[in-house]
Amino acid sequence: MTRIPMSRRSFLTLTAGTGAAAALAACGSSGPGTTSDGGANATYWFLSGAPGETIRGGAVERFNKGDNGGKITPNAVQNDAYKDKIKTAIGAGQAPTIIWGWGGGGLKSYVDAGQVEDLTDWFGQNAAVKDRLFPTSFGPATINNKIYAMPAETVAPIVLFYNKEVFDKAGATPPQSWGDIMNLVTLFNSKKIAPFSLGGQSRWTNMMWLEFLFDRIGGSEVFQAVFEGEKDAWSNPAAKQALTEMQKLINANGFIKGFSSITADSNADQALLYTGKAAMMVHGAWTYGSMQNDGGSFVKDGKLGWMNFPPVEGGKGDPSDTVGNPGQYYSISSKATPEQKELAKKFFANGVLDDTEVKGWVDAGQVPIVKGADASFAGSKDAEFLKFIYDTSANAKTFAQSWDQALSPTAAEALLDNIAKLFQVSISPDQFITNMNAVIGK
Amino acid sequence: MTTLAPPAVRETKTTVNGGRSGPVAWMAVPALLMFLAFGVVPLLGVVALSFTTWDGLGDIHPSGLTSWRAVLGDPGLLHALWVTFLIMALSWLFQTPLSLLIGTFLAGRQRYREVLAVLYFLPLLLSSAALAITYKALLDPNFGLGPGLGSSLLTQDWLGRGNLALGVVVFVVSWQFIPFHSLIYQGGVRQIPVSLYEAAQLDGAGTVRQFFRITLPQLKYTIITSSTLMVVGSLTFFDLIYVLTAGGPSDATRALALDMYQRGFKASLMGPASAIAVILVLVGLALALLLRRLGGKADDSQLEGA
């Protein structure tokens, strides 16, 4: 390299490059967490997208207006990108003061690394904050019997949505069993309508199907054994039956053509349902709000139907069981300054799920995890759906957390990878079981 | 990576450039510092990390060869290498002839060719992520171009079938980079002395024959430069594939760079991810060296007798 004399142009380029590097280095750290007026300045990252982004941002804005001795700076990030960004930031010691998350396995990896504050004592001192929330919502926030996150926002079980208009035209009735589902697949395919919409490229969308099939066929204890790291837990006969049924549905063209290249982030899966290109969709309760936003008058005109996932013939699972997100979870970074931590705790006590936020979630068709929230459903245009979600969540014998969030990131990635292959029918149920047994407890 | 293959600069040329042949070694210091800080140091860090176990959050534990065993024993690595090779080979095969022809065509001095050259340059100005999002929307089997035009030929499950998805990746990559390589070839063709063509015309050689007997051999070094950029560059394709297919369907388009990302940032296995990064660097270096060897000695003159 040194043999080649340097031209003036490349020298100039390099000088410019060095200048740029110096500038980059200068903005690398934002300095200590204080505002210009001397108060503490906490940071808070959360998910973007309607309607949650506005509601989350609104809570911060109202909190900042009050006299709390500091301000919180919010930053909204898109769902799939957020998961990587937050992990990298925490690993690099650049975490925001308030870490938005899903609890469970992800939270456990932060706890194991000593990156988040133990909030057990704080909840002990502030019993009022704890007592107004759903007790079930504390499950994914609790690691080794200690609470590391504040449950917040909404409960979101996975629901079977259907397009009533499409059903009426085809003379079909909502499925009451797995057998009905398979019959509906034949019926809708003969009418050139996709039976189910699915955003398969996101992978966790496919996983929701398996969560229900495992539960309905073998009961909630099948996955519980996996979660607890029991050896060869995937070898349960119920698991094989569920995986086999899954591939039967895929091979019967149960899902929309091209499902494996559709992403959930683009909401294209929901668009397929409300445009009538697909008859049904298994998806989180949070999609109700976005279908209302994007689907024109679809939801308003009462064309959207919903139900809990039906039982499977001969299955052991309780038909009242559901899966999904028992809440969202706010943690405090252990790397934050004491002032920042104090400010974040004030926000948890007074800012999170204040009356305006509760109303915001209800207006968006979601059920906040506040006890007695059902009292505020009465006047809402979405009262019927809200009541369904509230009852489904409250009456569920088991409310299981989404698998990818319950497991450690390593096991979750292996799971999602194998689910994608299963849905592509590039591996058999037996191969799936072998692959997954290999990563149990990791 | 691209610094590995600088165009063969001849010392004789630079001395002609105006007598600045004095000691300029110190001028390399800023470059050397940058290269050390942003090239060598991180690389050493990655090599060190590949012998550890780290989840990206907690403490880093040295663990000897555990990560390497995990990576080398995983059939996923061979698959990722194969996918990377396929993308590399297919995009080279697709891009090189087209870039050569377009470059030669654009080298002409006619006004309309100059206009076309400017238009043709446009894809290069677009970011890979934006390109990927656009193509993803166009190729959507339910809301894309095919259903929109009512064309059943265009309504394929483009990104949902393994081989098709790989083909789409190669196509989009080529669509993006052919303008760049055409530009290189255009420059190369314009450097060829006109006297060679005049002599050939006097001897009665047609356009096709001139292309194969003069243009192509004269472009030898340009082809090597362009190929090196293509081949080594294709090792690092990440953004485009990630947005377009996320490595899917299942793992049909999971190239080495994607595999590294999935392991490191999705599965929190920084050790194995670093091992893959080291493999990437080694493969890249080997390919760059190989291509330079293919070029023969830089002293060989192409203008002998011209």
Interface residues (C-beta under 8 A of the other chain):
Chain A: M1 T2 R3 I4 P5 M6 S7 R8 S10 F11 L14 T15 G17 T18 A21 K83 D84 K87 T88 I90 G91 S109 Y110 D112 A113 G114 Q115 G200 Q201 I256 K257 G258 F259 S260 S261 I262 T263 A268 A271 L272 K277 S408 P409 T410 A412 E413 A414 D417 A420 K421 F423 Q424 S426
Chain B: P6 V9 E11 T14 N17 R20 S21 V24 A25 M27 A28 P30 A31 L33 M34 A37 F38 D55 G56 L57 G58 D59 K136 L139 D140 P141 N142 F143 D157 W158 L159 G160 G162 A165 T245 A246 G248 P249 S250 D251 Q262 R263 F265 K266 A267 S268 L269
